[in-house]
Amino acid sequence: MLEAACRSPDHGALRPWRFITVRGDARIRLGEVFARARAQRDSSATEADLESERRKPLRAPLIIAVAAVVTTDHPSVRVIDQVLSAGCAAHAILLGAQALGYGGIWLTGSNCHDPNVKSALGLRAEDSIVGYLYLGTLLQEPPSRERPDPDALTVAWSGRGEAFEPVSAPK
């Protein structure tokens, strides 16, 4: 799975992806990190809310936090390209897990963006957690979800007749 992730697009060969594996009792400690971070950012969080945060990492035997450890001052590779590369790596892990017969889900939310959680995982403020991959053996087939029709999301651009208005390049 991780070998597949390391084949993700990588502009500038920066290798921005990091894979933080959490299993066993470390899941309990991650739950405590989540609960403390929630209490810090939400003064109205109840004990039930904090307990919910503590239980999150216990939903699967293996969690992989996928992060983008970014180079902010690269002359040609933007931070967004590095974050997207990490997203591709996360997707590759999920596809690899499925190919090996495991189940997985990619979850995001406040714990991806919380500076205290990032710090606890050894990341810097400018880095991004693109998601937590919860992986394990499927106990039952997941319910199927209706997916959109690709035709409804696709347009063919002809390049004819569209006005070109110059805009300033992003800085």
C-alpha positions in Angstrom: 0.0 0.0 0.0 2.8 2.4 0.9 4.7 1.5 -2.2 1.7 2.4 -4.3 1.4 5.7 -2.4 5.0 6.6 -3.2 4.2 6.4 -6.9 1.9 9.4 -6.6 2.5 12.4 -8.8 5.4 14.4 -7.3 6.1 17.7 -8.8 9.8 18.6 -8.3 10.5 15.3 -6.7 9.8 16.8 -3.3 8.2 13.7 -1.8 5.9 15.7 0.3 3.9 12.7 1.6 4.3 11.4 5.1 2.6 8.3 6.5 2.0 8.2 10.3 0.8 4.7 11.3 -1.2 4.3 14.4 -2.1 0.9 15.8 -2.5 -0.9 19.1 -2.4 1.3 22.3 -1.2 4.2 20.2 -4.8 4.5 19.1 -5.8 5.2 22.7 -3.2 7.9 22.9 -4.3 9.4 19.6 -7.9 9.5 21.0 -6.6 11.5 24.0 -4.9 13.9 21.6 -8.1 14.3 19.7 -10.1 14.9 23.0 -7.6 17.5 24.3 -7.5 19.3 21.0 -11.3 19.4 20.9 -11.5 20.8 24.4 -8.9 23.4 23.5 -10.8 24.6 20.3 -14.4 24.2 21.6 -15.1 25.5 25.1 -18.7 24.2 24.8 -17.6 20.6 24.2 -19.3 18.2 26.7 -17.8 15.2 28.3 -19.8 13.1 25.8 -18.2 15.1 22.9 -14.7 14.5 24.3 -15.5 10.8 24.8 -16.6 10.6 21.1 -13.2 12.1 20.2 -11.4 9.5 22.3 -13.3 6.6 20.6 -12.6 7.8 17.0 -9.2 6.0 16.6 -10.6 2.8 18.0 -12.8 2.3 14.9 -10.1 0.3 13.0 -7.0 -1.6 13.9 -4.8 0.5 11.7 -4.9 4.3 11.1 -2.6 6.0 8.7 -2.5 9.7 9.0 -1.4 11.0 5.6 0.3 14.4 5.7 1.7 16.8 3.2 5.0 18.1 4.6 5.4 21.0 2.4 8.2 23.1 1.0 6.7 26.6 1.2 9.5 28.5 -0.7 10.0 26.2 -3.7 10.5 28.4 -6.9 8.1 26.4 -9.1 6.1 23.9 -7.1 3.2 25.5 -5.2 2.0 24.2 -1.8 -1.3 23.2 -3.3 0.5 20.9 -5.7 2.2 19.2 -2.8 -1.0 18.8 -0.9 -2.7 17.3 -3.9 0.2 14.9 -4.3 -0.4 13.8 -0.7 -4.1 13.4 -1.5 -3.1 11.1 -4.4 -0.9 9.1 -2.0 -3.8 8.7 0.4 -6.1 7.5 -2.5 -3.4 5.0 -3.6 -3.2 3.6 -0.1 -7.0 3.0 -0.1 -6.9 1.4 -3.5 -4.0 -0.8 -2.4 -5.9 -1.8 0.7 -9.0 -2.8 -1.4 -6.8 -4.7 -3.8 -5.4 -6.7 -0.9 -8.9 -7.4 0.4 -9.1 -4.9 3.2 -11.6 -2.3 3.9 -10.8 1.4 4.4 -12.3 4.8 4.8 -10.7 8.2 4.4 -11.9 10.6 7.1 -11.1 14.3 7.5 -12.6 16.9 9.8 -11.3 19.3 12.5 -8.5 16.9 13.6 -6.9 17.3 10.3 -6.6 21.1 10.7 -6.0 21.4 14.4 -2.5 22.8 15.1 -2.3 20.9 18.4 -3.1 17.6 16.6 -0.5 18.4 13.9 2.1 19.2 16.6 1.4 16.0 18.5 1.9 14.0 15.3 5.3 15.8 14.7 4.1 18.1 12.0 4.6 21.8 11.5 1.8 24.4 11.3 2.3 24.8 7.6 2.0 21.1 6.9 -1.4 19.5 6.1 -3.0 16.4 7.3 -5.0 15.3 4.2 -6.8 12.6 6.0 -6.9 9.7 8.4 -7.2 6.3 6.7 -9.0 3.8 8.8 -8.0 0.3 7.6 -8.9 -3.2 8.6 -10.7 -6.4 7.7 -14.2 -5.9 6.4 -16.8 -7.4 8.7 -19.6 -6.9 6.2 -19.8 -5.4 2.8 -20.2 -1.6 3.0 -23.5 -0.2 1.7 -23.4 1.0 -1.9 -23.7 4.7 -2.5 -25.2 6.4 -5.4 -22.5 8.0 -7.5 -23.0 10.9 -9.9 -23.2 10.5 -13.6 -19.8 11.5 -15.0 -21.6 13.1 -18.0 -23.3 15.6 -15.7 -19.9 16.7 -14.5 -18.0 16.8 -17.9 -17.8 19.6 -20.5 -16.0 19.6 -23.8 -14.1 22.8 -24.3 -13.7 23.7 -28.0 -11.4 26.6 -27.7 -13.5 28.5 -30.2 -15.3 31.7 -29.6 -14.3 32.1 -25.9 -12.9 35.5 -25.1 -9.5 35.6 -23.5 -9.2 38.2 -20.9 -5.6 38.5 -19.5 -5.4 38.3 -15.7 -2.6 38.8 -13.4 -0.5 35.8 -12.5 -0.8 34.6 -8.9 2.1 35.7 -6.8 
